[in-house]
Amino acid sequence: MYDARQIANWFVTRARRDDRNLSIMQLLKLVYIAHGWHLEMTGSPLIRNKIEAWKHGPVIPDVYNAFRPQGVYVSETARPFSNEVNPYAADVLEQIYNSYGQLPAGQLSDLTHEPGGPWEIATKRYGYFAPITNDIILPHYQMKRRRG
């Protein structure tokens, strides 16, 4: 399991290779989506950090707090976290970046607000800032896999 800021750093570094900066919202959604797919593929979490249901979707507060001081667009990695991950995780992250990394923030937000999805379940149960736990993330991504 990784610290979510390390995964975020991976995405920041990867986007820079394409001469791009990600918005804070894109970064948050990419880390969340990577976590969901990793959980579905391996049965184990990618990140150990808390995920919460904020108004605009799932947010990892540790990532938000580490990157938000840069403004709307993120151009630098968060210190002292590395961007190194094992080869399997790097492959998963590359797939996520290739599938979702070019999407605008609003579209990524819409993807994380799917009816019946983890964000909706958490907010209906407990309101905004409710935890989005792996036990509601996993079945959602398993269902996404079955639907293709």
Order of alpha helices (4+ residues) and beta strands (2+ residues): alpha-beta-alpha-beta-beta-alpha-beta-alpha-alpha-alpha-beta-alpha
